[in-house]
Every structure is written in structure tokens, then in C-alpha cells.
Amino acid sequence: MKAVLVLEDGAVFNGHAFGAIKKDTYGEIVFNTSMSGYQEIITDPSYKGQIVAMTYPLIGNYGINDEDVESAGPRVEGLIIRELCAVPSNFRSKMSLDEYLKKHDVMGITDVDTRAVTRHIRTQGAMKGVISTATENAAELADRVKASPGLIGMDLVKEVTCDKAVKWNEDGAMRVAVLDCGVKYSILRNLEKRGCAVTRFPAGTDAATILRTKPHGVLLSNGPGDPEGAPYVFKTARELLGKVPIFGICLGHQMLGLALGGKTYKLKFGHHGGNHPVKDLCSEKVSITAQNHGFCVDFDSVRSKGARITHINLNDNTVEGMESDELRFFSIQFHPEAGPGPNDAVYMFDKFIDNMRKGV
């Protein structure tokens, strides 16, 4: 079936629908530069509210398996690809990408010039868009897109957090409380692998409830959307500062910036992919990192709050990490668990374990 991708500025890209065939699906259009790992990407809760364009041309070639998921199912609003592989080949494959998206009611569009989409977003910035099979009237669709909700000020965390406190695993020498803003399973697996007993708490959980469980440390997880849209999260983070070792990842990093009284701002087209160079200012080493975020901490707004910069992005010099010994936290904008991506930054989990052991 023919389908069309229309952006809010009127840009039009033609293709064919796959997955769940619906009249239309709306979201912010972003691009991801990873060459593999589409299954992890579409199940990453941080993509709630977004339609993802994959820059690598062939998608679906190894199908979908039961292991490489980052949540219970797809979280993207839609998927944009150049070429769909109809016959996947991999010993772990259980179904095709097309079948998987059908099963979970997610629509995609294929046969699209994703290079053109990417260049447009890089030039004009991330913007809202729609994948539609209902009409080819671009002007009408552009008006609908403009009227659709965007990400600014929206609370998408409540749509991906857990409903109640739940244990990820039972055994472990270190008790870790995860404030679940849309945590990826790979983060939980990395904690479990390092001997932690992990419990996920709903994002709306207050600090007193978390502290009553006597955790050795608290992890503020990744998640979708505008951090300022979920003030209850950074309120909890503010109340935890200085009381227990804290590790913030991605949205959790941004929440700590807001908890300090700082500000966040929206990037032009965000960082989405597995090839972002980040410099650790403590060791002077550079890691190639996986990233997925559209907002960033304005470090000048937190510089006087006792935090110091620990990492910077070598592409655009944005702040990628900060810490405070006095407030007992450190945080990073990139994803140390990758999923998908390189494993250069997994040492950040070891740092968190060391901090918990020392009570830092």
C-alpha cells in the first residue's frame, strides 16, 4: 500500500506502508545512525513519541528474536526505512520485522530516501511528522501535523514507567533502586551481572519510599521526552541528593541537572546512534558511545551548584557528564549499556558499584 511521510514544514517523502497498516501515525521525526540493532532501537522506551528514520539502508535482515529487546515491546510511534528485508536470515530469528510491527500495531514506511530525510532534519532540525495511508494531500497532512502534540513540556515518562515496584532479580550483594523513567533492560542486565539486586520503582515514587528500602545506591534511568515535563521526577532526585550514591543515565542525567536548579534545552536534531565520541575529562580517554536524546543540560545553569563537568561530546562540545562528591552523584548523557552500540563506556557501571561500596 502506498504511504506518505509529511513533515510539519511541508516536506514530502513517498513510500510504501509495512507493519500495522493504519490511516496515520504521528510523532517527532528523528534519525538514528546505527548500522545494526534495529530491534533494540524500536523497543527503547526513550523513543516514545518519536518516529525513527534509520540511516542504514537495509533493515530487517536478521529478523526479530526473543533476547534483544529493551522493553516489553516496540515504543516507537513509527519507523522509516529505505529497504525492508522480507526474508530474514539468522538462527535466533523468530519472526520478520514486518510481522513484529503488525503484532504490536506499529506502522512503518519503506522505500523512502532516508538520506534525504536525514539531511533535511540535520538542516531544519527535528520536527513533527506523520506517516499516512489515508491521503496524499500534503497540505492537509501538514496542517494535521502542526496541530498534533509535540515533545516540549509533554510528560511521556508516565506512559513507559512500571505500574508498581517490581524486583528485576532477587540475589545480589548491592541493593539498587532504579527510578524507572523508561529503563532499558540492558541497564538492568548490567547491574545484575555486577552482583546487584535490582528493584524498579515507578517514576512517581517519592524519595522517602525509596530510602525506606535501604538501597546501597539509586539509578535514575533513561526515558523519553522533555525532562521538564515530569517535575515529580527531578523533585524526587533533589530529595535524594546527598543521602545515597546516585547514578543518572540520559534522562536521569537531565533530571539531576534540574534537581540542582539548572536548566535543560532542546538540541537541534538530537543525538541518536552508536558512534558519538565522548571525552572523559578525568582520564583524557575518548569513548565511542551510544546515544539517544533530544535534550541537554545547560551546564552554566548548574556550575554554581557544586557540580563539575566530567565528559564532553567531541562533535558539538555539549556536556555529557557531571558529578559532585558532596552530593554523592555522577551522571552521564550517553548510554553505557549500549544496546545497540559499542561497549567502550561500560566502565561507568563499575564506577557506580565502587561508589556504592564506598558509600560515596
Residue pairs with C-beta under 8 A, 6 or more apart in sequence:
1 16
1 17
1 21
1 133
2 14
2 15
2 16
2 17
2 133
2 136
3 14
3 15
3 16
3 17
3 107
3 109
3 131
3 132
3 133
4 12
4 13
4 14
4 15
4 109
4 131
4 132
4 133
4 136
4 138
4 141
5 12
5 13
5 14
5 15
5 29
5 80
5 109
5 112
5 117
5 129
5 130
5 131
6 12
6 13
6 129
6 130
6 132
6 138
6 141
6 142
6 145
7 29
7 120
7 127
7 128
7 129
7 142
7 145
8 127
8 128
8 129
8 142
8 145
8 146
9 124
9 127
9 142
10 138
10 139
10 142
11 120
11 124
12 138
13 80
13 109
13 112
13 113
13 116
13 117
14 111
14 112
15 80
15 109
15 110
15 111
15 112
16 109
16 110
16 111
17 107
17 108
17 109
17 110
17 131
17 133
18 84
18 98
18 101
18 107
18 108
18 109
18 110
19 79
19 97
19 98
19 100
19 101
19 102
19 106
19 107
19 108
20 101
20 102
20 104
20 105
20 106
20 107
21 107
21 133
22 105
22 107
22 133
23 132
23 133
23 134
24 130
24 131
24 132
24 133
24 134
24 141
24 144
25 51
25 77
25 78
25 106
25 107
25 130
25 131
26 51
26 77
26 128
26 129
26 130
26 144
26 145
26 148
27 49
27 50
27 51
27 76
27 77
27 78
27 128
27 129
28 49
28 50
28 51
28 126
28 127
28 128
28 129
28 150
28 151
28 294
29 50
29 51
29 53
29 80
29 117
29 121
29 126
29 127
29 128
29 129
30 47
30 50
30 51
30 52
30 53
30 121
30 126
30 269
30 270
30 272
30 294
31 52
31 53
31 54
31 55
31 114
31 117
31 118
31 121
31 122
31 269
31 272
32 41
32 52
32 53
32 54
32 55
32 272
32 273
32 292
33 55
33 56
33 272
33 273
33 274
33 275
34 41
34 54
34 56
34 273
34 274
34 275
34 290
34 340
34 341
35 56
35 274
36 56
36 62
36 340
37 68
37 274
37 339
37 340
37 341
38 54
38 59
38 60
38 79
38 97
39 64
39 65
39 68
39 69
40 68
40 69
40 70
40 184
40 186
40 339
40 340
41 47
41 52
41 54
41 76
41 340
42 52
42 74
42 75
42 76
42 79
42 101
42 106
43 69
43 70
43 71
43 72
43 73
43 74
43 75
44 70
44 71
44 75
44 184
44 222
44 292
44 339
45 70
45 71
45 75
45 160
45 182
45 183
45 184
45 222
45 223
45 224
46 75
46 182
46 184
46 222
46 223
46 224
46 250
46 251
46 292
46 293
47 75
47 76
47 77
47 224
47 292
48 75
48 76
48 77
48 156
48 159
48 160
48 182
48 224
48 225
49 77
49 151
49 154
49 156
49 224
49 225
50 76
50 77
50 151
50 224
51 76
51 77
51 78
51 79
51 80
51 129
51 131
52 76
52 78
52 79
52 80
52 272
53 80
53 81
53 112
53 114
53 117
53 118
53 121
54 79
54 80
54 81
54 82
54 114
55 114
55 115
55 118
55 273
57 81
57 82
57 83
57 114
58 82
58 83
58 85
59 79
59 81
59 82
59 83
59 84
59 85
59 97
60 81
60 84
60 85
60 86
60 88
60 96
60 97
60 98
61 85
61 88
61 89
61 90
62 88
62 89
62 90
62 92
62 93
63 88
63 89
63 90
63 92
63 93
63 94
63 95
63 96
63 97
64 88
64 93
64 94
64 95
64 96
64 97
64 99
64 100
65 90
65 92
65 93
65 94
66 92
66 94
67 92
69 185
70 184
70 185
70 186
70 339
71 160
71 182
71 184
71 185
73 104
74 100
74 101
74 104
74 106
75 160
75 182
75 224
76 106
77 106
78 106
78 107
78 108
78 109
78 131
79 101
79 106
79 107
79 108
79 109
80 108
80 109
80 112
80 114
80 117
80 131
81 108
81 109
81 110
81 112
81 114
82 110
82 111
82 112
82 113
82 114
82 115
83 110
83 111
84 97
84 98
84 108
84 110
85 96
85 97
86 96
86 98
87 96
88 96
88 97
95 103
97 108
98 108
101 107
101 108
107 131
108 131
109 131
121 127
121 269
122 269
125 268
125 269
126 267
126 268
126 269
126 270
126 294
128 145
128 146
128 148
128 150
129 145
130 141
130 144
130 145
130 148
132 141
135 141
151 225
151 226
151 229
151 266
151 294
152 226
152 229
152 266
153 226
153 228
153 229
154 225
154 226
154 229
155 225
155 229
155 230
156 182
156 223
156 224
156 225
156 226
156 229
157 181
157 182
157 203
157 223
157 224
157 225
157 229
157 230
157 233
157 251
158 203
158 204
158 230
159 224
160 181
160 182
160 223
160 224
161 180
161 181
161 182
161 202
161 203
161 204
161 223
162 180
162 200
162 201
162 202
163 202
164 202
165 199
165 200
165 201
165 202
165 205
166 199
166 200
167 197
167 198
167 199
167 200
168 178
168 188
168 191
168 192
168 198
168 199
168 200
169 188
169 192
169 197
169 198
170 197
171 197
172 192
172 195
172 196
172 197
172 198
173 195
173 196
173 197
174 194
174 195
174 196
174 197
174 216
174 217
174 353
174 356
174 357
175 196
175 197
175 199
175 213
175 214
175 215
175 216
175 217
176 191
176 196
176 197
176 198
176 199
176 215
176 216
176 217
176 218
176 219
176 356
177 199
177 201
177 210
177 213
177 215
177 217
177 218
177 219
178 187
178 188
178 191
178 198
178 199
178 200
178 201
178 218
178 219
178 221
179 201
179 203
179 205
179 210
179 218
179 219
179 220
179 221
179 233
179 236
179 237
179 252
180 200
180 201
180 202
180 203
180 221
181 203
181 220
181 221
181 222
181 223
181 230
181 233
181 251
181 252
181 255
182 221
182 222
182 223
182 224
182 251
183 200
183 219
183 221
183 222
183 223
184 221
184 222
184 335
184 337
184 339
185 339
186 337
186 338
186 339
187 219
187 221
187 222
187 249
187 337
188 198
188 200
189 337
190 336
190 337
190 346
190 349
191 198
191 219
191 349
192 198
194 349
194 350
194 353
195 353
196 353
199 213
199 215
201 209
201 210
203 223
203 230
203 232
203 233
204 232
204 233
205 236
206 236
206 239
207 236
207 239
207 240
207 243
208 239
210 218
210 236
210 240
211 240
211 243
211 244
215 244
216 244
216 245
216 356
216 357
217 244
217 245
217 246
217 247
217 352
217 355
217 356
218 240
218 244
218 245
218 246
218 247
219 246
219 247
219 248
219 249
219 252
219 352
220 233
220 237
220 246
220 247
220 248
220 249
220 251
220 252
220 253
220 255
220 256
220 331
221 249
221 250
221 251
221 252
222 249
222 250
222 251
222 252
222 292
222 335
223 230
223 250
223 251
223 252
224 251
226 264
226 266
226 295
227 233
227 234
227 251
227 254
227 255
227 257
227 258
227 264
227 295
228 258
228 264
230 255
231 258
233 255
234 255
234 256
234 258
234 259
235 259
237 246
237 248
237 252
237 255
237 256
237 258
237 259
238 259
238 260
240 246
241 256
241 259
241 260
241 327
241 328
241 329
242 326
242 327
242 328
243 328
244 328
245 328
245 329
245 352
245 355
245 356
245 359
245 360
246 256
246 328
246 329
246 330
246 331
247 329
247 330
247 331
247 348
247 351
247 352
247 355
248 254
248 255
248 256
248 329
248 330
248 331
248 332
249 331
249 332
249 335
249 336
250 291
250 292
250 293
250 332
250 333
250 334
250 335
251 293
252 331
253 297
253 321
253 322
253 331
253 332
253 333
254 264
254 293
254 295
254 296
254 297
254 333
256 322
256 329
256 331
257 263
257 264
257 297
257 298
257 299
257 301
257 302
257 322
257 331
258 264
260 302
260 305
260 306
260 307
260 327
261 301
261 302
261 305
262 297
262 298
262 299
262 301
262 302
262 305
263 297
263 298
263 301
264 295
264 296
264 297
264 298
265 295
265 296
265 298
266 294
266 295
266 296
267 293
267 294
267 295
267 296
267 318
270 292
270 293
270 294
271 291
271 292
271 293
271 313
271 315
271 333
272 291
272 292
272 293
273 290
273 291
273 341
274 288
274 289
274 290
274 291
274 338
274 340
274 341
274 342
275 288
275 341
276 288
276 289
276 290
276 291
276 313
276 315
276 334
277 286
277 287
277 288
277 289
277 313
277 314
277 315
278 286
278 287
278 288
278 289
278 311
278 312
278 313
278 314
278 320
278 321
278 334
278 345
279 285
279 286
279 311
279 312
279 314
280 286
280 287
280 310
280 311
280 321
281 309
281 310
281 311
281 312
282 310
286 314
287 334
287 342
287 344
287 345
288 341
288 342
288 344
289 320
289 334
289 335
289 336
289 338
289 341
289 342
289 344
289 345
290 334
290 335
290 337
290 338
290 339
290 340
290 341
290 342
290 345
291 333
291 334
291 335
292 335
293 333
296 318
296 319
296 333
297 319
297 322
297 333
299 307
299 309
299 319
299 322
302 322
305 324
306 324
306 326
306 327
307 322
307 323
307 324
307 327
308 322
308 323
308 324
309 319
309 321
309 322
310 321
310 322
310 323
310 330
310 332
311 319
311 320
311 321
311 332
311 333
311 334
312 318
312 319
312 320
312 321
313 319
313 320
313 333
318 333
319 333
320 332
320 333
320 334
321 330
321 331
321 332
321 333
321 334
322 330
322 331
323 329
323 330
323 331
324 330
325 360
328 355
328 360
330 351
330 352
330 355
332 345
332 348
334 345
335 341
335 345
336 345
336 346
336 347
336 348
336 349
337 346
337 349
338 345
338 346
354 360
